Amino acid sequence: MITSAQNSKIKLARSLLSSKKERAATNSFVVEGIRLAEEAMHAGLAPEIVLYSSALSERGKNLLVNLDLLSNQIEEVEPGLLDRVSNTRTSQGILMILEKPLLEISRNPDPVLALDDIRDPGNLGTMLRSAWAAGFQAVLLTPQCAEAFSPKVVRAGMGAHFNLPIRTMGPLEIQAFCKKHSQPPLQILLADAQKGQPCWDADLSDPLCLVIGSEAEGAGKSIRGIAEKNIFIPMQGDAESFNAAVAAGILMYEITRQRTAL
């Protein structure tokens, strides 16, 4: 049993939870909790290291039996120590270190979500989760977005990271991806607070890439420069705009609804 905070595996877990630089250098990240551990296992990902404590529930213990087939680096940790390492208030008794998955993007992905300058980790994770649930084929992030594999984004994503291709690209790279990677090319639609065509009236059944801009200022000048059409969500009352994650969810499901209704 690991009882020391100076243990190399404990120090690695702490470093990965706190440092973007460490996650980039090792190409690894941390998954905490039973639900996310189950999602990773169901996606066929093999953990590099598994740390658990006696606080693990029966469901967690059953999961541990299956994880034992995937990793030979499984260590029990003193419960109080694992709680101190955890990025959450209580650890649920399990923490896994995984290599960042690089899921293949299909040849003709449709629809695709592009996110520009989304800084809030909770919003980014929620958008990834919604994109996965709505059947989107890939998510493209501009470099100004929050880090996709930070602990808060991974928790909010609830398994999206294990099932949805995620890439970082600049606006011109996104444009090239939409026009060259997919045949027929993807139309680039920008979600705007007020300008453009109401989303209920727009035809969203053709291959497309939906662009969502930042929470505070919307899409930047560069990403606006590649958009071919603007759409917006009509609102009642005097509200200025939707939260970015809420707007993304509404538009993604309107895209799904139109295609399902065909």
N, C-alpha and C positions, 0 to 999 in steps of 0.2 A: 504493500500500500504506500502511495506517495503521501508524505506528511510535511514535506519541506517546500516552501515557496521558491527555493533555489534550485529545485529539480528542473532539468533542462526542458522537459515537456511542458511543465507549468509556465516557465519563462517564455517558451515559444508561443503558447496559447495567449498569454497576456500581451505579448508583442503584436501578434496578429490581430487581436481585438482592438488595440489602441493605435496602431501605426499603418497608415496607407502605404508608406514606403516599404515596410516589412512585407505587406501583402503582395506588393508588386515584385519585390526582390525574390520571394519564394514561390510566387504564383499560387499561393494558398490562401485560404480563408477559414473562418470558424463558423460552425453551425451549432446552435444551442437549442436544447429542448427536444422532447420526444417527437412532436409532430414534424418538425423539420428534418430530424434524423430519419424518420420513416419515409418522408418524401424523397430524401436523397437515396435511400436504399431502394425504394421502388423504381427510381430512375436508373438504377444499376451502377451508382457511383460507389467506389470503394474508398473508405476513409483511410487517410495516412495514419492517424492516431485517434483513439477513442479514450476519453477520460470519463469515468463515472464514479458515483458515490453510493453509499447505502441508502440515500434518500430516494433512490430510484423506485418508481411505482411498479406494480406487477406488469403493467403494459410495457414499461421501460425495460424490465428484466427479460421479457419475452423478445423484445427487440434486440437486446444485447446478445442473446443466443444466436440470432441470425447474423448480427454484425461480426460475431466470432468467426464466421465463415469467410468474411471479406477482408479482415485485417488481423495481423498478428501483433499489432501494437495497441493492445487494450489494457488499460491500467486503472485500478481502483484508486480513488483519491479521498483523503479525509474530507467529510462533508463540509466542514467550515471552510476549508481551504478552497474547495471547488466553488463555494458561494462567493468567496472573495475574488476569485479569478473571473467569475461570470460577469457579463455585460448587462445582465438583467437583475432585478431585485432578488429573485431566488432562481437557482440554476436548473430546477427540475431533475437534477442528478445526472445529467449527461451533456457532454460537449464533444464535438468531433472536429478534427482538422482535415480539410479536403483540398485537393488540387482544384483550381478554378476550372469548371467545365467549359470547353469550347465546342458548343453544339453546332453542327453543320447547318448552314442555311440552304434550304431547298433551291433548286434551279430557278423556279418561277414563284417566289414567295408572294402571297397576296391574302389578306392585306398586311401592310407593314406600318409600324408606329415609329415616328421619329420624335425625339424629345430634345428641346433646345433650352439649355441653361436652367434646368430644373435643379434647384439647389437644396430643397428640403428632402432629407432622406426618407421620411415617412411618405411624402407625396410620390417620390420616385418608386419606392417599393410597392405602393398601392397601384400605381400605373402599370408596373410590371405584372402584378397579380391580375389586374383587370384584363390586360392584353392576353395573357395566357388563357384566362377564362373565356374570353370572347373569340378565341381561335385565331389570333394574329400569329403570323409566321416568323416574325423577327422584330426586334426593337433596336433602333439606332440612336445612340446618344452622342450629342456634341460634347467636346472636351470640357465645357464649362459645367456640365451636369455633376451632381454628387456622384461619388464613386459607387459603382453598382454593387460591389462586394463588401461594402462597409457593413458592420453589424446591424445597424438600424434598417438599412435597405433590405438586407437579407431577411430579417424578421418580418418586415412589412410585406415582402414578396411572397411569403408563405409557400415556397416551393417553385415559384416561377423560374428561378435561376437554374433549376435542374431540368427544365422542360422547354425553355424558350431561348433561342439564339439571341445573344446580346452582343452588340459591337459598338465601339466608339469611332465616330467619323466626323470630320468637318463637313460644313454645308456642301461644298463642291463634291466631296466624296459621296455624300448622300445622294446628290443629284446624279452622279455617275452610276451609282448602284441602282437607282430607280430606272434609269434609262438604258443601262447596258446589261445588268445582271438578269433582268426579268424580260421575258418576251411573252405577250406584248409589254411595252414599257409601263411602269407605274405612273399614274397621274399624281402629282404632288399637291395635296390639299392642305391649306393652312387654316387652323382654327383661330378665328379672330373674335374679339369681344363683341363687335358690332358690325363690322364691314363684311360684305360678301352676300352669299345666298343663304337663306335659312336652311339649316340641315334637313328639316322635314321635306323641303322642296327639291333638294339636290339629289341627283342620281348617284348613289354611292355603290352601285352594283358592279361597276367596272374596276379593273385592277388599280389599286391606289396605295399611296403612302400618306398617312395622316400625320401632320406636324402639330405638336403642342408646344407653345412657348412658355417662358418662365412665369412663375407665380406673380411676380411684382410688375413686370414691364411687358409681358408677352414675348413674342418671338423677336429675335434680334434682326438687324438689318441684313446680315449675310444670309440667314435662313429665309427671310422674306424674299430675297432676291431669286431664290430657286422655285418659289411657290408658283403654281399655275392658276390657282383658284382659291378664293377664301370662302369659308363657310362659318356660320355662327349659330349659336343656340338662342332662339327667341326666349325672352324672359318676361314674366309678369311683374308688375310693381316697380319699385325704384331701385332694386339691387343693381350695383354697378357691374358685377361679373361673378361667375362661378369660381370656386376654388379650382386650381388647375387639374387636380386629380379627379374631382367630380366631373368637370367638363370633359376630360378624356374618357371617363367611363361612359358618360351619356353618348358621346359621339361614336365610340367603339361599338356600343350596343345598337345604335341606330344603323351603323354599317351592317352589323350582323342581322338585325331585324329585316332590313331591306333584302338582303340576300336569301334569308330563310323564307321570306314571303314569295320569292319568285317561283 
